[in-house]
Amino acid sequence: MSVVYLIALLVALACLVAVDRRFRLYFWRDPARAALVLVVGVLFFVTWDLCGIGLGIFRRGESPYLTGLVVAPQLPVEEIVFLTFLCYLTMLLILGCARLLARRQVRR
């Protein structure tokens, strides 16, 4: 059992939190709305994964970098952390780009 991948995901997630805090893009702008959007996004992708697992499309591969802990059959705990990272990153990119575009419009 290894935690390499999980630790890498958590470090990357911590970096996103630092960027969010620095620029007040998402959780530091409106925590309640951010939490709701993040939970809905993660639940959507977890449902997507569970449907794919149920249809036999997705399955958990063996890797020495995974913890071996599963949330559901064929759904490793790392997948939940990855989906959280993915949704958080997407929102930071969207809000960051919107802020940059708005700033560019003001300068014109």
C-alpha positions as CSV (number, residue, x, y, z in Angstrom):
1,M,0.0,0.0,0.0
2,S,1.4,3.4,-1.1
3,V,0.2,6.9,-0.7
4,V,2.4,8.6,-3.3
5,Y,-0.5,9.5,-5.7
6,L,-2.8,10.6,-2.9
7,I,-0.1,12.8,-1.4
8,A,0.7,14.3,-4.9
9,L,-3.0,15.1,-5.3
10,L,-3.2,16.7,-1.9
11,V,-0.1,18.8,-2.5
12,A,-1.6,20.0,-5.8
13,L,-4.9,20.8,-4.1
14,A,-3.0,22.8,-1.4
15,C,-1.4,24.8,-4.2
16,L,-4.8,25.6,-5.6
17,V,-6.0,26.7,-2.2
18,A,-2.9,29.0,-2.0
19,V,-3.7,30.6,-5.4
20,D,-7.4,30.9,-4.4
21,R,-6.5,32.6,-1.2
22,R,-3.9,34.9,-2.8
23,F,-6.3,36.2,-5.6
24,R,-9.6,35.6,-3.7
25,L,-11.2,33.9,-6.7
26,Y,-13.4,31.2,-5.4
27,F,-13.7,30.1,-1.7
28,W,-12.3,33.4,-0.5
29,R,-14.8,35.3,-2.6
30,D,-18.0,33.5,-1.7
31,P,-17.4,30.4,0.5
32,A,-21.1,29.2,0.6
33,R,-21.6,29.4,-3.2
34,A,-18.1,27.9,-3.8
35,A,-18.8,24.9,-1.6
36,L,-22.1,24.3,-3.2
37,V,-20.7,24.4,-6.7
38,L,-17.7,22.2,-5.8
39,V,-19.9,19.6,-4.2
40,V,-22.4,19.5,-7.1
41,G,-19.5,19.2,-9.5
42,V,-17.8,16.4,-7.6
43,L,-21.1,14.5,-7.2
44,F,-21.8,14.8,-10.9
45,F,-18.5,13.2,-11.8
46,V,-18.7,10.6,-9.1
47,T,-22.2,9.6,-10.5
48,W,-20.6,9.6,-13.9
49,D,-17.8,7.3,-12.7
50,L,-20.3,5.0,-10.9
51,C,-22.4,4.7,-14.1
52,G,-19.3,3.8,-16.0
53,I,-18.2,1.3,-13.4
54,G,-21.7,-0.2,-13.4
55,L,-21.6,-0.6,-17.2
56,G,-18.2,-2.1,-17.1
57,I,-16.5,0.8,-18.9
58,F,-14.4,1.9,-16.0
59,R,-12.4,-0.3,-13.6
60,R,-9.7,0.3,-11.0
61,G,-6.3,-0.6,-12.3
62,E,-3.6,-2.0,-10.1
63,S,-0.8,0.4,-9.3
64,P,1.9,0.5,-6.7
65,Y,1.1,4.2,-6.2
66,L,-2.5,3.8,-5.0
67,T,-3.5,3.3,-1.3
68,G,-5.8,0.3,-2.1
69,L,-8.6,2.0,-0.3
70,V,-11.9,2.1,-2.2
71,V,-15.0,4.2,-1.6
72,A,-17.1,1.8,-3.7
73,P,-16.2,-1.2,-5.8
74,Q,-13.7,-0.1,-8.4
75,L,-13.8,3.5,-7.1
76,P,-10.5,4.3,-5.3
77,V,-10.4,7.2,-2.7
78,E,-7.8,8.9,-4.9
79,E,-10.5,9.3,-7.6
80,I,-12.6,11.5,-5.2
81,V,-9.6,13.6,-4.4
82,F,-8.8,13.9,-8.1
83,L,-12.3,14.9,-9.0
84,T,-12.3,17.6,-6.2
85,F,-9.0,18.8,-7.7
86,L,-10.4,18.9,-11.2
87,C,-13.5,20.8,-10.2
88,Y,-11.6,23.3,-8.1
89,L,-9.0,23.9,-10.8
90,T,-11.7,24.4,-13.4
91,M,-13.5,27.0,-11.3
92,L,-10.2,28.9,-10.6
93,L,-9.4,28.9,-14.3
94,I,-12.8,30.2,-15.2
95,L,-12.9,32.9,-12.5
96,G,-9.3,33.9,-13.1
97,C,-9.8,34.3,-16.8
98,A,-13.0,36.3,-16.3
99,R,-11.1,38.6,-13.9
100,L,-8.2,39.0,-16.5
101,L,-10.7,39.7,-19.3
102,A,-12.6,42.3,-17.1
103,R,-9.3,44.0,-16.2
104,R,-8.4,44.1,-19.9
105,Q,-11.7,45.8,-20.8
106,V,-11.3,48.4,-18.1
107,R,-7.8,49.3,-19.4
108,R,-9.2,50.0,-22.9
